[in-house]
Amino acid sequence: MPSMPEPILLVLGLLVSGVVVLAPLWRRPPAVLRDEARDGAEVRHRVALETLRDVEADRRAGSLDEAAYAEQLAEAESRAAATSAALNAPAADHARAARRAGRTAAIATAGILAAAVVGGSLLPSAGVANTTVVDEALAAAQAAEAARQDRIEALLAGLMERPDDTTAFSELADEYLADPTNEDLPLAVEVLKVLIQLEPERADAYERVIGAYLRGNDYVNARRALDTYEEIATSDPVEVAFFDGFIALRGEDDAAAAAAALDRFLVLAPDDPRADMVRGLRAEVGD
């Protein structure tokens, strides 16, 4: 029996892949998806309102000048307006959004499959082992992201039942921080702000806020958060020195301040796992 020409095999493979991937993604989302979307919208709106109160509290405490207050207030009001609109949207809007998201994911996945199949036909064979490694890595990444989203949904649902659950807020922030694209960093920061409001001496929450700002290259807000962190009784001098040096070097181009802070870190924690990195940063500053 003659073998099937390679182009036909490619087309058949693409069609089969499309059916497998697209069919479940184009189905109508179940009612529970709409409920979870609303639960998430309610928590996000609560976080936005807490942020507004934080901005006002910072102004009353004198930690914000007029320019910083105006900037943070405008940002907080914009976020609160957006979360309010999402919260008040009819359930049908959530369903349509979910369907659009599913279709977008379906189209994107089909595109990736098409590129993978067609592109594979144009490139020299790298062997079955390499293909398997790539497929396994992609599958592992997709599974990890799906699991992260499941944990986020579960935590949001739990917070609707117990909105003062600090452990759940901390875990939710960690899940947002685990986003490999960094797109969830603003959500992580807002959740951590609520956690700090519930537990004002929560040093690890401050440290995660500062770290999130640094990952987003927002050195101005990282410095503000560090200044506030230094004032609490539970602040860690080692962490203060580390963040102080990093912000001064990378965000403020202040060599003298960076050198002083990095030297302080190395005196306080010479055996810290970050010590080699700090020594490298210190070498950049010079004498």
N, C-alpha and C positions, 0 to 999 in steps of 0.2 A: 504494500500500500504506500503510495507516494507521501512524503512528508509535507506538512502544511507550510506554505511560504511564510517567512519570518514576519513581513508586514501584517499578514492576517492574524498571526499569533499575537502581535502587539495590540491590534485593535480589539481582539477578543479579550485579552488581558485587561485592557482599559475599561471595556464594557462591564466585565465582571466586577472589577474594583469599584466602578461607579455605582453599580447596583448595591453592592455590599455596604459602601460608605454612605451613599445618599439616602437610601430607603429609610433607615432609622432616624436620620437627621431631619427629614422633611415631614415626619409625622407630626400631628397636632400635639403640642405640649400638654401634659396632664394638668388638672386643676391644681394639684399640689405645687407645681412649679410657679403658678401665679401667686399662691399663698406665700411661698418662700420669698418670692420677689418683693411682695409687700412687707414681709417681716424685715427683710434687709433694708428696704426703704425707710421703715420706721426707725431702725437703729441708726442709720446714717443721718436721718434728720435730727435725732436726739444728739448725736455727736456734734452736728453743725451748730445746734443751739448752745451746747456746752462751750463750744469754741467762742461764740459770740460773748458769752458771759465771762470767759477767760480774758478776752481782750479788754472788756470794760474793767475787770478786776485789776489787770495789769496797769491800766491807765490810772485808776484810783490809787494804786500803790506807788505810783510814780516811776515805774520801771519802763514806761514807754514815753518818748517825746511825742510832740504833735504829729510829726511826719510819720513816725513808725506807727502811731495809733491810727492815723488815717489810712495808711496802707493795709494794716492788718484788719481794720474794721471793714474796709471795702471788700477784701478777700473773703472774710467770714460771712458778710451779708450776702455776697454772691453765692457762696456755697449753700447757705441756709435757704436762699430762694430756690436754688436748683433742687435741693433735697425735698423742699416743701412741694414743688411742682411734681416731683416723682411720686411723693407720697399720696398726693391728691388725684393722681391720674387714675382713670377707671381701670378696673381689672382687665378689660379688653385691651387697653393699651399695653399692659404688662404682657399679655398673651401675644399681642402682635410683635412686641419687642423680642420676646423669646423666640417666636417663629423666625423673625428676621435674623436674629443671632444664629439660630440653627442653620438657616439657609446660607448665611455668609460662611459659617464653618464648613458646610457641605461643599460650597463652591471652592473655598480655599483648599480643602482637602483633596477635592477632585483635581484641582490645578496641580497640587503637589504630586499627586499620583501620575498625572499626565506627564509632567516634567520628568519624574523619575523613570517612567517607562520609556518615553521617547528619548530622553537624554541618555539612558542606558544603552539604547540601540546605536547611538552615535559615537560612544566612547569605547576605547579598547577594554576588553574584559579585565577586571581586576581580581577575578577569582570569586568563588562562592563564599569563601571565608570572609572577605572584606564586606561583601553585600550583607551577609548575615550580621556582622558586627554593627553596620550602619543601621539596619532594620531594628536590631535589638535596642540600640541606643535611642532611636526615635520612639520606639514603643515604650521604653522605660521612662523617657521624658514626658510623653503623653499620659502615661499612667500616674506619674508623680503629680502632674498638674491637676488631673482629675481628682486625685485623692486630696490635694490641697483645697480645691474648690468644695469638695464634700465636707471637709473639716470646717471650712468657713461657714457654710450653710448651717451646719449643726451648731456651731458656736453662736451664730446670730439667732437661731431659734431658741437656744438656751437663754440668751440674754433677754429675749422677750419675756421669758418667764421670771428671770431673776436679774433685773437691770443693775443690781449692785454687786454682782459676782465679779470680784476683782481677778480671780484666777482665770475666768473665762475671758475677760478683757485682755489680760496679759497674753493668753494663748492666741486670741484673735489677732493681736498686734504681731505676734511672731509669725503667724500664717501670712499676713500681709507683707511682712518683711522678707518672707521666703520667696516672694515673686521674682523669678529670674529676669524679668523684663524691667523691674523697678517701677512699673506703672502703679503699683499699689502702695508705694511709699507714702503719698499724702494721706491715704486711709490709715496706714499704720500710725502716723504721727497724731492724727485726730483721736484715734482709739487710745493711744498712750496718754494724751492730754486728759481724757476722761479718767483714766486709771490714776493719774497724778492728782486729780481733783478728789478722787475717792481715798487715795492714800498719799498725802502730800510729801511724806518722807521716803517715797519709793525711789531709791537711788537708781535701781536698774532700769526703771521707766525713763528717767531723765537720760541715762546713758544711751538707751535705744533711740530716743528722740534725736539726740545729737548725732548718733551714728547714721540715722536715716537722712538727716539733712546733709551730712557729708557725702553719703552715697549719691545724693542728688546735686552735689556741687553747690549747695546753698550755704555758703560760708557765713553770710550775714545772720541768718536765723540760727545757724549752729553756734555762733558766738553768743547770741542772745540767750539761747538755751543753756549754754555752758555757764554764763554769768549767773543765771538763776540757780543752776545746779550747785554752784560753789557755795551758795548761801544756806543750803539746807544742812542740818546737823549730820546727816548720814552720807554726805558726799565723800568719795574716795579720793585722797590726794594723788594717788597713782593715775587714776582715770582723768582727773583734772589736768595733770601735767601732760598726759598723752594728747588729749584733745586740744589743750592750749597750744602745744607745740605744732601739732598738725595744722590747726587752723591758721596760726600765725605764719607758717611756712607756705602752705598751699593757697590759702585764701586771702592773706593780707600782705604778703611779701615783706614781712617784718623779720628780718634775719636775726636781729638782736633778741627779740622776744621769743622767737622760735628756739634759738640756741639755749636761752635760759630755761625754757620749759622742758626741752628735750634732755638737757643735763640733769634737771631736777628728777625727771622720770628715771634716768639711769642710776641715780643715787638711791632713789626709793625702791626700785624694783629691777636690779641688775639681772636677775634670773627670770624675769617675766618672759613668756613665749614671744612677745613682741619686741624684746630687747634688740635683737639683731636688726630688725626693720628700723627701729629708732636710731640705732647707730648709723645705719645707712642714711637716714634723713639728716642726722647731725653732721655727717660728712659732707652733705650737700651745702650746708650752711657755711662750713669752713670756720676758721678762727676769727 
